[in-house]
Amino acid sequence: MLELRDVSRSFGPIEVLHDVGIALHPGRVHALIGENGAGKSTMMKILAGYQPPSSGQVVLDGDARTFASIGEAEARGISMIHQEFNLAEQLSVEQNIFLGRELRRGYLLDKRAMRDRTLELLGRLDCRAAPDRPVSQLSNSDKQMVEIAKALLRDTRVLIMDEPTAVLTRSETAVLMRQVRALRDAGTAVLFTSHKLDEVVQIADDLTVMRDGRVVWSGPADRMDEHAMATAMVGREMSDLFPPKDGSPGEVALEISDLTVPGYSEGVGLTLRQGEILGVAGLIGSGRTETFEGLCGLRPASGQVRIFGQPARIDHPWQAQALGMCYLTEDRKTRGLLLGKGQRENLTLQALSRFTRRLIDTRAEEAALDQAVADFDIRGHRGALVGNLSGGNQQKLLFAKTLLAEPRIIIIDEPTRGIDIGTKQQMYQFIRRLAAEGRAIVVISSEMQEVIGLADRVMVMRHGRVAGHLSQDEATEDAIVRLAMGVAPATETTA
């Protein structure tokens, strides 16, 4: 139905796709996998009419096509759900779904029909968001469901999905998978991109693997298991994904008691030592992120905090940073980085006073960027805007930016969301190296294997309270799920 033949794409002197090809067939789900920076997003954008190829052909129904615009591709039945939300934040759910496709009765909008259709689409997705609620007030998972509802509204023949489950819970992912199967059974050609290889095994009929802008494997998905996929993606064996836990905790770095973030969490307590990684698990809505945002001055909070034995009052992130504690946000694109700026400006922003006298010392900034590129293996053209970097390289830059402030305590929220398995392995090594240097680290993650494989201890939250603490030996998926779901007795809330 839709195909790329010998397509290359260059941005200035840099060629990011090299004679790639992919063929999407009606009634089949085609998975596209590869490391961040492999060229997947560029390939998808060419298929969906967002970018033209530099050479090669886009073929629709057997005929070569050049899409003049996104709208022309959509008119031909090609829709794309982006990894980054493409929503008007101040408009309602209903207005976003019908934006540009409003239903009318004569000269007036048919609001009742749009409301009924919105409720139908959200019902299919098990999404409880109210049609009249502003999108800015939705959780990330509900925003993703709104994006999917927009695609379901269209008469879609080819649906391109870029990391659609990155912000979804397991139950929400299951709902999405049912919708993908329904679309496939109705004859839609689906291109599904995900870094979660278990999802690829579960849903894909066909598979294409990319590496360094080239297709390195393509064929029926059942010919590859997760291990073979990972090896093809990164070009090396992926054994020992998590580094060994060989550190020994030092002195107490952080003590919290009765920490309360109004509306989100209450009575949270924990102790964290130097050289230790504390994993924080819990379902979406458990208050994990909000608790630590409150700790770091990003939300109003109350309670007792001691940093290296000294009482601390933190009302603003800069106060936390001055005390040696930094928060690395889960939302790198909106809250972590300036996508319209370069790597240098982003890297030094959090520690700008180190590079400023009367004017900013750009030579010193460039030297710091040289060091960050070497330390964190940041890839991509130095002059490119950060918004044009792959997700993995953006995450590495966010790590480097945070560490330039020289924190002794680091709160890392969703360290590997939306990045590939090879970059995940690098991130785990970075985090373990920081612990080995004596820094105290909190890792908040929705991936239980990540929490178990990386953390020395695990704290589980439920409904804004600490449901329990688990030692390294006690931390299993079953134990975490039982605490998170409230089917196991809560353990002591200090550790």
ZAMARGU-4260 file (C-alpha; in steps of 0.2 Angstrom, whole numbers, plus 5000, padded with zeros to 4 digits):
<rodrens>
0) 5000/5000/5000 | 5014/5012/5005 | 5032/5010/5001 | 5049/5019/5001 | 5061/5013/4987
5) 5080/5018/4989 | 5076/5033/4999 | 5090/5044/5005 | 5089/5060/5015 | 5101/5074/5019
10) 5101/5089/5031 | 5114/5100/5024 | 5130/5090/5022 | 5124/5076/5033 | 5116/5061/5026
15) 5104/5053/5039 | 5096/5040/5028 | 5106/5029/5015 | 5096/5021/5002 | 5082/5014/5013
20) 5067/5004/5009 | 5051/4998/5018 | 5035/4991/5012 | 5018/4992/5022 | 5004/4980/5017
25) 4986/4982/5021 | 4980/4971/5036 | 4997/4970/5043 | 5007/4978/5057 | 5025/4982/5052
30) 5037/4986/5067 | 5051/4998/5064 | 5065/4997/5077 | 5082/5004/5080 | 5093/5014/5091
35) 5090/5033/5094 | 5098/5042/5079 | 5096/5026/5068 | 5084/5037/5056 | 5067/5030/5061
40) 5059/5046/5064 | 5065/5053/5047 | 5059/5038/5038 | 5042/5040/5046 | 5041/5058/5042
45) 5045/5055/5024 | 5031/5041/5023 | 5018/5053/5031 | 5022/5068/5020 | 5031/5079/5033
50) 5048/5079/5023 | 5052/5075/5005 | 5066/5062/5002 | 5083/5069/4995 | 5083/5055/4982
55) 5072/5039/4980 | 5054/5036/4978 | 5038/5036/4990 | 5026/5024/4982 | 5007/5024/4986
60) 4996/5010/4978 | 5010/5006/4966 | 5012/5024/4960 | 5027/5036/4964 | 5020/5051/4974
65) 5027/5067/4980 | 5016/5075/4994 | 5015/5093/4993 | 5010/5094/5012 | 5005/5084/5027
70) 4987/5088/5022 | 4989/5080/5005 | 4996/5064/5013 | 4981/5064/5026 | 4969/5066/5011
75) 4977/5050/5004 | 4973/5041/5020 | 4990/5042/5028 | 4990/5048/5047 | 5004/5049/5059
80) 5004/5049/5078 | 5019/5058/5085 | 5030/5053/5100 | 5029/5072/5105 | 5011/5077/5107
85) 5003/5088/5093 | 4989/5096/5103 | 4983/5113/5106 | 4985/5114/5125 | 4972/5127/5129
90) 4958/5119/5119 | 4947/5105/5125 | 4948/5087/5121 | 4934/5088/5109 | 4941/5103/5101
95) 4957/5095/5098 | 4950/5079/5091 | 4940/5089/5078 | 4952/5103/5075 | 4951/5107/5056
100) 4938/5093/5054 | 4923/5102/5063 | 4906/5095/5060 | 4893/5107/5055 | 4874/5109/5054
105) 4872/5123/5041 | 4883/5138/5045 | 4885/5132/5064 | 4895/5119/5072 | 4886/5103/5077
110) 4892/5103/5095 | 4881/5089/5100 | 4887/5077/5086 | 4905/5081/5090 | 4902/5078/5108
115) 4894/5061/5105 | 4908/5056/5093 | 4921/5061/5105 | 4913/5051/5119 | 4912/5036/5107
120) 4931/5037/5102 | 4936/5039/5120 | 4925/5025/5126 | 4934/5014/5113 | 4950/5018/5121
125) 4944/5017/5139 | 4949/5035/5142 | 4939/5044/5155 | 4944/5062/5150 | 4930/5074/5149
130) 4927/5080/5132 | 4926/5098/5138 | 4942/5097/5149 | 4957/5108/5143 | 4971/5097/5136
135) 4983/5106/5147 | 4975/5098/5162 | 4977/5080/5156 | 4990/5067/5161 | 5002/5062/5148
140) 4994/5045/5146 | 4977/5054/5143 | 4985/5066/5130 | 4992/5051/5121 | 4974/5043/5120
145) 4968/5060/5113 | 4981/5059/5099 | 4975/5041/5095 | 4957/5047/5095 | 4961/5060/5082
150) 4969/5046/5071 | 4954/5035/5073 | 4942/5049/5068 | 4951/5050/5051 | 4947/5038/5036
155) 4965/5031/5039 | 4972/5018/5027 | 4990/5019/5033 | 4993/5023/5052 | 5011/5027/5057
160) 5013/5026/5076 | 5029/5034/5084 | 5032/5027/5101 | 5013/5027/5105 | 5015/5017/5122
165) 5030/5027/5129 | 5018/5036/5142 | 5005/5023/5144 | 5002/5011/5159 | 5001/4992/5156
170) 4982/4993/5156 | 4982/5008/5144 | 4994/4999/5132 | 4983/4983/5132 | 4969/4995/5126
175) 4979/5002/5113 | 4985/4985/5107 | 4967/4980/5105 | 4964/4995/5094 | 4979/4991/5083
180) 4973/4974/5080 | 4956/4980/5076 | 4963/4992/5063 | 4974/4978/5056 | 4959/4967/5055
185) 4949/4981/5046 | 4963/4981/5032 | 4973/4996/5039 | 4992/4996/5036 | 5000/5000/5053
190) 5018/5005/5055 | 5022/5003/5074 | 5038/5010/5081 | 5043/5005/5099 | 5058/5003/5110
195) 5049/4990/5120 | 5054/4974/5111 | 5041/4964/5120 | 5027/4975/5112 | 5035/4972/5095
200) 5035/4953/5098 | 5017/4954/5103 | 5010/4965/5089 | 5021/4964/5074 | 5018/4954/5058
205) 5033/4961/5049 | 5049/4969/5055 | 5062/4981/5049 | 5078/4985/5059 | 5088/5001/5056
210) 5106/5005/5062 | 5115/5021/5057 | 5103/5027/5044 | 5102/5010/5035 | 5091/4995/5035
215) 5100/4980/5042 | 5086/4968/5043 | 5069/4966/5036 | 5057/4951/5036 | 5043/4942/5045
220) 5043/4947/5063 | 5042/4929/5070 | 5060/4926/5063 | 5067/4936/5077 | 5066/4935/5096
225) 5069/4950/5108 | 5088/4945/5110 | 5090/4945/5091 | 5081/4961/5089 | 5092/4970/5102
230) 5108/4963/5094 | 5103/4968/5076 | 5099/4986/5083 | 5115/4989/5092 | 5127/4978/5082
235) 5133/4969/5097 | 5128/4957/5111 | 5116/4965/5124 | 5121/4953/5139 | 5123/4962/5156
240) 5111/4976/5152 | 5113/4982/5170 | 5130/4985/5178 | 5135/4976/5193 | 5129/4983/5210
245) 5146/4983/5218 | 5145/4999/5229 | 5144/5000/5248 | 5133/5015/5255 | 5142/5029/5264
250) 5136/5042/5276 | 5118/5048/5276 | 5115/5061/5262 | 5096/5064/5263 | 5083/5061/5276
255) 5065/5065/5274 | 5051/5063/5286 | 5032/5068/5285 | 5035/5076/5267 | 5018/5081/5261
260) 5014/5088/5244 | 4995/5094/5245 | 4984/5085/5233 | 4997/5072/5228 | 5006/5064/5243
265) 5007/5063/5262 | 5018/5058/5276 | 5033/5052/5265 | 5049/5047/5273 | 5065/5040/5268
270) 5084/5039/5271 | 5097/5039/5257 | 5115/5037/5258 | 5130/5042/5247 | 5134/5029/5234
275) 5116/5022/5235 | 5103/5021/5221 | 5085/5021/5228 | 5072/5015/5215 | 5055/5023/5217
280) 5040/5012/5209 | 5022/5014/5209 | 5007/5016/5197 | 5004/5032/5187 | 4995/5043/5199
285) 5004/5036/5215 | 5012/5053/5218 | 5030/5047/5214 | 5035/5062/5203 | 5025/5075/5213
290) 5033/5070/5229 | 5051/5073/5223 | 5046/5089/5213 | 5040/5095/5230 | 5056/5090/5238
295) 5066/5100/5225 | 5055/5116/5227 | 5045/5113/5211 | 5029/5111/5220 | 5023/5118/5237
300) 5027/5105/5251 | 5030/5103/5269 | 5039/5091/5280 | 5057/5089/5288 | 5072/5088/5276
305) 5090/5085/5281 | 5104/5086/5269 | 5120/5078/5275 | 5113/5080/5293 | 5109/5099/5291
310) 5090/5104/5291 | 5085/5111/5275 | 5071/5122/5269 | 5068/5121/5250 | 5055/5133/5242
315) 5063/5134/5225 | 5074/5123/5214 | 5089/5135/5215 | 5089/5132/5234 | 5090/5114/5231
320) 5104/5116/5219 | 5113/5127/5231 | 5112/5113/5244 | 5119/5100/5231 | 5102/5092/5225
325) 5096/5092/5207 | 5080/5085/5199 | 5081/5078/5182 | 5064/5079/5174 | 5054/5065/5165
330) 5049/5078/5152 | 5065/5083/5143 | 5056/5091/5128 | 5045/5103/5138 | 5054/5106/5155
335) 5071/5099/5153 | 5079/5107/5137 | 5077/5122/5126 | 5073/5113/5109 | 5076/5129/5099
340) 5093/5132/5105 | 5110/5123/5103 | 5119/5110/5113 | 5131/5123/5121 | 5117/5135/5127
345) 5107/5120/5135 | 5122/5112/5143 | 5127/5127/5153 | 5110/5135/5157 | 5109/5127/5174
350) 5126/5132/5179 | 5128/5148/5169 | 5136/5158/5183 | 5152/5147/5181 | 5153/5154/5163
355) 5149/5172/5166 | 5158/5187/5172 | 5151/5202/5163 | 5149/5192/5147 | 5146/5173/5144
360) 5163/5165/5141 | 5158/5155/5125 | 5175/5147/5124 | 5173/5140/5141 | 5156/5134/5136
365) 5163/5125/5121 | 5176/5117/5131 | 5163/5111/5143 | 5153/5104/5128 | 5168/5095/5122
370) 5170/5086/5139 | 5151/5082/5139 | 5151/5075/5122 | 5166/5064/5127 | 5159/5059/5144
375) 5141/5055/5138 | 5144/5050/5120 | 5132/5063/5114 | 5130/5061/5095 | 5124/5073/5082
380) 5130/5089/5073 | 5137/5102/5085 | 5127/5116/5076 | 5111/5107/5076 | 5096/5113/5086
385) 5093/5102/5101 | 5075/5098/5095 | 5083/5090/5080 | 5093/5077/5090 | 5087/5060/5094
390) 5078/5056/5110 | 5093/5047/5117 | 5105/5061/5113 | 5093/5073/5121 | 5093/5063/5136
395) 5112/5062/5137 | 5113/5081/5135 | 5100/5083/5150 | 5111/5072/5161 | 5126/5082/5156
400) 5117/5098/5160 | 5111/5092/5177 | 5129/5086/5182 | 5137/5102/5177 | 5129/5109/5192
405) 5139/5096/5202 | 5125/5089/5213 | 5129/5077/5227 | 5111/5071/5227 | 5102/5067/5210
410) 5083/5064/5208 | 5081/5056/5191 | 5063/5054/5184 | 5061/5041/5170 | 5079/5040/5165
415) 5076/5030/5149 | 5058/5034/5143 | 5058/5034/5124 | 5075/5028/5121 | 5082/5013/5113
420) 5090/4998/5122 | 5108/5002/5117 | 5106/5020/5125 | 5097/5012/5140 | 5113/5002/5143
425) 5123/5017/5142 | 5112/5027/5154 | 5112/5013/5167 | 5131/5013/5166 | 5131/5032/5169
430) 5120/5031/5184 | 5130/5017/5192 | 5146/5027/5189 | 5138/5042/5198 | 5134/5031/5213
435) 5152/5024/5213 | 5158/5042/5214 | 5149/5043/5230 | 5133/5053/5224 | 5116/5048/5232
440) 5103/5044/5218 | 5085/5042/5217 | 5078/5034/5201 | 5059/5035/5198 | 5053/5023/5185
445) 5038/5015/5177 | 5048/5000/5171 | 5049/4987/5185 | 5064/4978/5177 | 5073/4995/5177
450) 5070/4998/5195 | 5075/4980/5200 | 5090/4979/5189 | 5097/4996/5194 | 5092/5000/5212
455) 5100/4995/5228 | 5083/4997/5237 | 5066/5000/5231 | 5052/5011/5238 | 5034/5008/5232
460) 5021/5022/5232 | 5002/5020/5232 | 4989/5034/5233 | 5002/5047/5238 | 5009/5036/5253
465) 5024/5025/5255 | 5017/5007/5253 | 5033/4999/5257 | 5052/4998/5256 | 5060/4982/5248
470) 5078/4977/5250 | 5088/4972/5235 | 5084/4953/5238 | 5066/4957/5241 | 5063/4968/5226
475) 5054/4957/5213 | 5040/4961/5201 | 5028/4952/5211 | 5032/4961/5227 | 5032/4978/5219
480) 5015/4974/5211 | 5007/4968/5227 | 5013/4984/5236 | 5008/4996/5222 | 4991/4987/5220
485) 4988/4987/5239 | 4986/4968/5240 | 5001/4966/5252 | 5003/4974/5269 | 5013/4990/5269
490) 5030/4989/5277 | 5039/5001/5288 | 5039/5018/5279 | 5057/5022/5284 | 5073/5013/5279
</rodrens>
